[in-house]
Every structure is written in C-alpha cells, then in structure tokens.
C-alpha cells in the first residue's frame, strides 16, 4: 500500500489518541448513529 507520509502520520496520531474508543459499538450507540444519520444525512 502506497501512502503519503502525511496520511501515515495522521493514522499513527489517531492510533495514539487515548480518548478514541476501540472495539465494538453498543446497541445504544448504533441506534444513535442511525437516528443522527436519518436527521443529518452523511
């Protein structure tokens, strides 16, 4: 995969951010995403 240095750096910084939740989303979070998508669109 050829990535520019900027995208690699941003991916690494996002990986290091401690406040990003990793893992599966809960049913409540999924419902919230669906409701917001219906309300706001993409």
PQR file of N, CA, C, O and H, with PARSE charges and radii, in Angstrom:
ATOM      1  N   UNK A   1       0.843  -1.181   0.000 -0.4000 1.5000
ATOM      2  CA  UNK A   1       0.000   0.000   0.000 -0.0000 2.0000
ATOM      3  C   UNK A   1       0.886   1.241   0.000  0.5500 1.7000
ATOM      4  O   UNK A   1       1.734   1.399   0.878 -0.5500 1.4000
ATOM      5  N   UNK A   2       0.698   2.099  -0.954 -0.4000 1.5000
ATOM      6  CA  UNK A   2       1.473   3.337  -1.012 -0.0000 2.0000
ATOM      7  C   UNK A   2       0.688   4.457  -0.366  0.5500 1.7000
ATOM      8  O   UNK A   2      -0.366   4.858  -0.862 -0.5500 1.4000
ATOM      9  H   UNK A   2       0.009   1.971  -1.667  0.4000 1.0000
ATOM     10  N   UNK A   3       1.201   4.958   0.736 -0.4000 1.5000
ATOM     11  CA  UNK A   3       0.549   6.074   1.420 -0.0000 2.0000
ATOM     12  C   UNK A   3       1.536   7.220   1.512  0.5500 1.7000
ATOM     13  O   UNK A   3       2.742   7.015   1.647 -0.5500 1.4000
ATOM     14  H   UNK A   3       2.056   4.633   1.138  0.4000 1.0000
ATOM     15  N   UNK A   4       1.006   8.427   1.439 -0.4000 1.5000
ATOM     16  CA  UNK A   4       1.882   9.577   1.592 -0.0000 2.0000
ATOM     17  C   UNK A   4       2.264   9.701   3.070  0.5500 1.7000
ATOM     18  O   UNK A   4       1.535   9.213   3.934 -0.5500 1.4000
ATOM     19  H   UNK A   4       0.026   8.594   1.330  0.4000 1.0000
ATOM     20  N   UNK A   5       3.385  10.341   3.369 -0.4000 1.5000
ATOM     21  CA  UNK A   5       3.823  10.481   4.765 -0.0000 2.0000
ATOM     22  C   UNK A   5       2.792  11.160   5.651  0.5500 1.7000
ATOM     23  O   UNK A   5       2.675  10.837   6.833 -0.5500 1.4000
ATOM     24  H   UNK A   5       3.976  10.738   2.667  0.4000 1.0000
ATOM     25  N   UNK A   6       2.044  12.102   5.085 -0.4000 1.5000
ATOM     26  CA  UNK A   6       1.049  12.818   5.893 -0.0000 2.0000
ATOM     27  C   UNK A   6      -0.046  11.874   6.387  0.5500 1.7000
ATOM     28  O   UNK A   6      -0.407  11.907   7.564 -0.5500 1.4000
ATOM     29  H   UNK A   6       2.139  12.364   4.124  0.4000 1.0000
ATOM     30  N   UNK A   7      -0.578  11.033   5.495 -0.4000 1.5000
ATOM     31  CA  UNK A   7      -1.649  10.128   5.918 -0.0000 2.0000
ATOM     32  C   UNK A   7      -1.133   9.105   6.924  0.5500 1.7000
ATOM     33  O   UNK A   7      -1.849   8.744   7.859 -0.5500 1.4000
ATOM     34  H   UNK A   7      -0.285  11.006   4.539  0.4000 1.0000
ATOM     35  N   UNK A   8       0.100   8.633   6.745 -0.4000 1.5000
ATOM     36  CA  UNK A   8       0.683   7.695   7.716 -0.0000 2.0000
ATOM     37  C   UNK A   8       0.822   8.359   9.080  0.5500 1.7000
ATOM     38  O   UNK A   8       0.526   7.746  10.105 -0.5500 1.4000
ATOM     39  H   UNK A   8       0.682   8.926   5.986  0.4000 1.0000
ATOM     40  N   UNK A   9       1.266   9.600   9.094 -0.4000 1.5000
ATOM     41  CA  UNK A   9       1.436  10.331  10.356 -0.0000 2.0000
ATOM     42  C   UNK A   9       0.088  10.535  11.043  0.5500 1.7000
ATOM     43  O   UNK A   9      -0.023  10.348  12.254 -0.5500 1.4000
ATOM     44  H   UNK A   9       1.506  10.099   8.261  0.4000 1.0000
ATOM     45  N   UNK A  10      -0.941  10.920  10.276 -0.4000 1.5000
ATOM     46  CA  UNK A  10      -2.265  11.130  10.863 -0.0000 2.0000
ATOM     47  C   UNK A  10      -2.851   9.829  11.395  0.5500 1.7000
ATOM     48  O   UNK A  10      -3.471   9.816  12.458 -0.5500 1.4000
ATOM     49  H   UNK A  10      -0.850  11.073   9.292  0.4000 1.0000
ATOM     50  N   UNK A  11      -2.658   8.725  10.657 -0.4000 1.5000
ATOM     51  CA  UNK A  11      -3.146   7.428  11.131 -0.0000 2.0000
ATOM     52  C   UNK A  11      -2.460   7.046  12.436  0.5500 1.7000
ATOM     53  O   UNK A  11      -3.106   6.531  13.348 -0.5500 1.4000
ATOM     54  H   UNK A  11      -2.154   8.736   9.793  0.4000 1.0000
ATOM     55  N   UNK A  12      -1.160   7.292  12.532 -0.4000 1.5000
ATOM     56  CA  UNK A  12      -0.415   6.955  13.741 -0.0000 2.0000
ATOM     57  C   UNK A  12      -0.852   7.846  14.901  0.5500 1.7000
ATOM     58  O   UNK A  12      -1.000   7.358  16.022 -0.5500 1.4000
ATOM     59  H   UNK A  12      -0.635   7.710  11.791  0.4000 1.0000
ATOM     60  N   UNK A  13      -1.060   9.131  14.660 -0.4000 1.5000
ATOM     61  CA  UNK A  13      -1.505  10.029  15.731 -0.0000 2.0000
ATOM     62  C   UNK A  13      -2.892   9.632  16.219  0.5500 1.7000
ATOM     63  O   UNK A  13      -3.151   9.664  17.422 -0.5500 1.4000
ATOM     64  H   UNK A  13      -0.939   9.528  13.750  0.4000 1.0000
ATOM     65  N   UNK A  14      -3.784   9.260  15.312 -0.4000 1.5000
ATOM     66  CA  UNK A  14      -5.111   8.802  15.721 -0.0000 2.0000
ATOM     67  C   UNK A  14      -5.014   7.515  16.529  0.5500 1.7000
ATOM     68  O   UNK A  14      -5.773   7.315  17.477 -0.5500 1.4000
ATOM     69  H   UNK A  14      -3.573   9.234  14.335  0.4000 1.0000
ATOM     70  N   UNK A  15      -4.087   6.649  16.157 -0.4000 1.5000
ATOM     71  CA  UNK A  15      -3.902   5.394  16.883 -0.0000 2.0000
ATOM     72  C   UNK A  15      -3.446   5.668  18.317  0.5500 1.7000
ATOM     73  O   UNK A  15      -3.824   4.943  19.238 -0.5500 1.4000
ATOM     74  H   UNK A  15      -3.471   6.812  15.387  0.4000 1.0000
ATOM     75  N   UNK A  16      -2.642   6.703  18.505 -0.4000 1.5000
ATOM     76  CA  UNK A  16      -2.098   7.012  19.823 -0.0000 2.0000
ATOM     77  C   UNK A  16      -3.067   7.777  20.710  0.5500 1.7000
ATOM     78  O   UNK A  16      -2.859   7.845  21.921 -0.5500 1.4000
ATOM     79  H   UNK A  16      -2.336   7.291  17.757  0.4000 1.0000
ATOM     80  N   UNK A  17      -4.124   8.355  20.137 -0.4000 1.5000
ATOM     81  CA  UNK A  17      -5.048   9.158  20.953 -0.0000 2.0000
ATOM     82  C   UNK A  17      -5.768   8.277  21.966  0.5500 1.7000
ATOM     83  O   UNK A  17      -6.417   7.304  21.583 -0.5500 1.4000
ATOM     84  H   UNK A  17      -4.293   8.299  19.153  0.4000 1.0000
ATOM     85  N   UNK A  18      -5.662   8.603  23.253 -0.4000 1.5000
ATOM     86  CA  UNK A  18      -6.250   7.739  24.282 -0.0000 2.0000
ATOM     87  C   UNK A  18      -7.771   7.851  24.371  0.5500 1.7000
ATOM     88  O   UNK A  18      -8.417   6.946  24.899 -0.5500 1.4000
ATOM     89  H   UNK A  18      -5.134   9.394  23.563  0.4000 1.0000
ATOM     90  N   UNK A  19      -8.358   8.939  23.869 -0.4000 1.5000
ATOM     91  CA  UNK A  19      -9.802   9.135  24.025 -0.0000 2.0000
ATOM     92  C   UNK A  19     -10.617   8.490  22.909  0.5500 1.7000
ATOM     93  O   UNK A  19     -11.845   8.587  22.912 -0.5500 1.4000
ATOM     94  H   UNK A  19      -7.833   9.674  23.440  0.4000 1.0000
ATOM     95  N   UNK A  20      -9.964   7.840  21.963 -0.4000 1.5000
ATOM     96  CA  UNK A  20     -10.685   7.147  20.899 -0.0000 2.0000
ATOM     97  C   UNK A  20     -11.091   5.772  21.412  0.5500 1.7000
ATOM     98  O   UNK A  20     -10.263   5.001  21.897 -0.5500 1.4000
ATOM     99  H   UNK A  20      -8.967   7.761  21.960  0.4000 1.0000
ATOM    100  N   UNK A  21     -12.390   5.483  21.294 -0.4000 1.5000
ATOM    101  CA  UNK A  21     -12.899   4.195  21.743 -0.0000 2.0000
ATOM    102  C   UNK A  21     -12.635   3.144  20.682  0.5500 1.7000
ATOM    103  O   UNK A  21     -12.955   3.341  19.510 -0.5500 1.4000
ATOM    104  H   UNK A  21     -13.062   6.110  20.900  0.4000 1.0000
ATOM    105  N   UNK A  22     -12.063   2.050  21.084 -0.4000 1.5000
ATOM    106  CA  UNK A  22     -11.811   0.953  20.150 -0.0000 2.0000
ATOM    107  C   UNK A  22     -12.701  -0.225  20.518  0.5500 1.7000
ATOM    108  O   UNK A  22     -13.117  -0.377  21.666 -0.5500 1.4000
ATOM    109  H   UNK A  22     -11.803   1.890  22.037  0.4000 1.0000
ATOM    110  N   UNK A  23     -12.977  -1.035  19.542 -0.4000 1.5000
ATOM    111  CA  UNK A  23     -13.803  -2.212  19.795 -0.0000 2.0000
ATOM    112  C   UNK A  23     -15.188  -2.039  19.203  0.5500 1.7000
ATOM    113  O   UNK A  23     -15.443  -1.111  18.436 -0.5500 1.4000
ATOM    114  H   UNK A  23     -12.639  -0.911  18.609  0.4000 1.0000
ATOM    115  N   UNK A  24     -16.069  -2.941  19.567 -0.4000 1.5000
ATOM    116  CA  UNK A  24     -17.423  -2.937  19.020 -0.0000 2.0000
ATOM    117  C   UNK A  24     -18.259  -1.816  19.623  0.5500 1.7000
ATOM    118  O   UNK A  24     -18.055  -1.412  20.767 -0.5500 1.4000
ATOM    119  H   UNK A  24     -15.861  -3.695  20.190  0.4000 1.0000
ATOM    120  N   UNK A  25     -19.214  -1.319  18.818 -0.4000 1.5000
ATOM    121  CA  UNK A  25     -20.122  -0.297  19.334 -0.0000 2.0000
ATOM    122  C   UNK A  25     -21.302  -0.986  20.008  0.5500 1.7000
ATOM    123  O   UNK A  25     -21.664  -2.110  19.662 -0.5500 1.4000
ATOM    124  H   UNK A  25     -19.380  -1.647  17.888  0.4000 1.0000
ATOM    125  N   UNK A  26     -21.889  -0.301  20.965 -0.4000 1.5000
ATOM    126  CA  UNK A  26     -23.028  -0.869  21.683 -0.0000 2.0000
ATOM    127  C   UNK A  26     -24.299  -0.681  20.857  0.5500 1.7000
ATOM    128  O   UNK A  26     -24.312   0.058  19.872 -0.5500 1.4000
ATOM    129  H   UNK A  26     -21.595   0.613  21.246  0.4000 1.0000
ATOM    130  N   UNK A  27     -25.351  -1.353  21.270 -0.4000 1.5000
ATOM    131  CA  UNK A  27     -26.632  -1.227  20.573 -0.0000 2.0000
ATOM    132  C   UNK A  27     -27.156   0.208  20.671  0.5500 1.7000
ATOM    133  O   UNK A  27     -27.723   0.728  19.711 -0.5500 1.4000
ATOM    134  H   UNK A  27     -25.340  -1.954  22.070  0.4000 1.0000
ATOM    135  N   UNK A  28     -26.967   0.844  21.825 -0.4000 1.5000
ATOM    136  CA  UNK A  28     -27.393   2.228  22.006 -0.0000 2.0000
ATOM    137  C   UNK A  28     -26.642   3.178  21.090  0.5500 1.7000
ATOM    138  O   UNK A  28     -27.228   4.103  20.526 -0.5500 1.4000
ATOM    139  H   UNK A  28     -26.506   0.421  22.605  0.4000 1.0000
ATOM    140  N   UNK A  29     -25.337   2.947  20.941 -0.4000 1.5000
ATOM    141  CA  UNK A  29     -24.538   3.781  20.043 -0.0000 2.0000
ATOM    142  C   UNK A  29     -24.976   3.592  18.593  0.5500 1.7000
ATOM    143  O   UNK A  29     -25.026   4.551  17.822 -0.5500 1.4000
ATOM    144  H   UNK A  29     -24.861   2.196  21.399  0.4000 1.0000
ATOM    145  N   UNK A  30     -25.290   2.367  18.234 -0.4000 1.5000
ATOM    146  CA  UNK A  30     -25.750   2.097  16.869 -0.0000 2.0000
ATOM    147  C   UNK A  30     -27.077   2.796  16.599  0.5500 1.7000
ATOM    148  O   UNK A  30     -27.270   3.371  15.528 -0.5500 1.4000
ATOM    149  H   UNK A  30     -25.249   1.588  18.860  0.4000 1.0000
ATOM    150  N   UNK A  31     -27.990   2.750  17.563 -0.4000 1.5000
ATOM    151  CA  UNK A  31     -29.272   3.451  17.417 -0.0000 2.0000
ATOM    152  C   UNK A  31     -29.060   4.952  17.261  0.5500 1.7000
ATOM    153  O   UNK A  31     -29.714   5.595  16.439 -0.5500 1.4000
ATOM    154  H   UNK A  31     -27.834   2.282  18.433  0.4000 1.0000
ATOM    155  N   UNK A  32     -28.147   5.506  18.050 -0.4000 1.5000
ATOM    156  CA  UNK A  32     -27.840   6.937  17.963 -0.0000 2.0000
ATOM    157  C   UNK A  32     -27.292   7.291  16.582  0.5500 1.7000
ATOM    158  O   UNK A  32     -27.686   8.298  15.994 -0.5500 1.4000
ATOM    159  H   UNK A  32     -27.616   4.984  18.717  0.4000 1.0000
ATOM    160  N   UNK A  33     -26.395   6.472  16.071 -0.4000 1.5000
ATOM    161  CA  UNK A  33     -25.821   6.715  14.740 -0.0000 2.0000
ATOM    162  C   UNK A  33     -26.917   6.702  13.682  0.5500 1.7000
ATOM    163  O   UNK A  33     -26.944   7.562  12.803 -0.5500 1.4000
ATOM    164  H   UNK A  33     -26.075   5.654  16.548  0.4000 1.0000
ATOM    165  N   UNK A  34     -27.815   5.734  13.764 -0.4000 1.5000
ATOM    166  CA  UNK A  34     -28.899   5.625  12.772 -0.0000 2.0000
ATOM    167  C   UNK A  34     -29.825   6.831  12.855  0.5500 1.7000
ATOM    168  O   UNK A  34     -30.213   7.387  11.828 -0.5500 1.4000
ATOM    169  H   UNK A  34     -27.794   5.035  14.479  0.4000 1.0000
ATOM    170  N   UNK A  35     -30.186   7.243  14.086 -0.4000 1.5000
ATOM    171  CA  UNK A  35     -31.072   8.409  14.236 -0.0000 2.0000
ATOM    172  C   UNK A  35     -30.405   9.678  13.714  0.5500 1.7000
ATOM    173  O   UNK A  35     -31.043  10.479  13.031 -0.5500 1.4000
ATOM    174  H   UNK A  35     -29.871   6.791  14.920  0.4000 1.0000
ATOM    175  N   UNK A  36     -29.130   9.864  14.030 -0.4000 1.5000
ATOM    176  CA  UNK A  36     -28.430  11.059  13.549 -0.0000 2.0000
ATOM    177  C   UNK A  36     -28.269  11.031  12.034  0.5500 1.7000
ATOM    178  O   UNK A  36     -28.344  12.073  11.382 -0.5500 1.4000
ATOM    179  H   UNK A  36     -28.611   9.213  14.585  0.4000 1.0000
ATOM    180  N   UNK A  37     -28.048   9.850  11.473 -0.4000 1.5000
ATOM    181  CA  UNK A  37     -27.913   9.748  10.027 -0.0000 2.0000
ATOM    182  C   UNK A  37     -29.224  10.100   9.336  0.5500 1.7000
ATOM    183  O   UNK A  37     -29.226  10.773   8.304 -0.5500 1.4000
ATOM    184  H   UNK A  37     -27.987   9.003  12.002  0.4000 1.0000
ATOM    185  N   UNK A  38     -30.343   9.643   9.908 -0.4000 1.5000
ATOM    186  CA  UNK A  38     -31.652   9.996   9.339 -0.0000 2.0000
ATOM    187  C   UNK A  38     -31.906  11.491   9.435  0.5500 1.7000
ATOM    188  O   UNK A  38     -32.480  12.092   8.527 -0.5500 1.4000
ATOM    189  H   UNK A  38     -30.340   9.097  10.746  0.4000 1.0000
ATOM    190  N   UNK A  39     -31.473  12.089  10.545 -0.4000 1.5000
ATOM    191  CA  UNK A  39     -31.706  13.511  10.778 -0.0000 2.0000
ATOM    192  C   UNK A  39     -30.780  14.391   9.939  0.5500 1.7000
ATOM    193  O   UNK A  39     -31.229  15.359   9.325 -0.5500 1.4000
ATOM    194  H   UNK A  39     -31.007  11.601  11.282  0.4000 1.0000
ATOM    195  N   UNK A  40     -29.494  14.057   9.914 -0.4000 1.5000
ATOM    196  CA  UNK A  40     -28.499  14.935   9.298 -0.0000 2.0000
ATOM    197  C   UNK A  40     -28.008  14.466   7.934  0.5500 1.7000
ATOM    198  O   UNK A  40     -27.506  15.272   7.150 -0.5500 1.4000
ATOM    199  H   UNK A  40     -29.130  13.271  10.413  0.4000 1.0000
ATOM    200  N   UNK A  41     -28.142  13.187   7.641 -0.4000 1.5000
ATOM    201  CA  UNK A  41     -27.588  12.651   6.398 -0.0000 2.0000
ATOM    202  C   UNK A  41     -26.112  12.348   6.572  0.5500 1.7000
ATOM    203  O   UNK A  41     -25.608  12.244   7.690 -0.5500 1.4000
ATOM    204  H   UNK A  41     -28.549  12.532   8.278  0.4000 1.0000
ATOM    205  N   UNK A  42     -25.430  12.210   5.448 -0.4000 1.5000
ATOM    206  CA  UNK A  42     -23.998  11.877   5.508 -0.0000 2.0000
ATOM    207  C   UNK A  42     -23.183  13.045   5.929  0.5500 1.7000
ATOM    208  O   UNK A  42     -21.961  12.941   6.032 -0.5500 1.4000
ATOM    209  H   UNK A  42     -25.840  12.295   4.539  0.4000 1.0000
TER
END
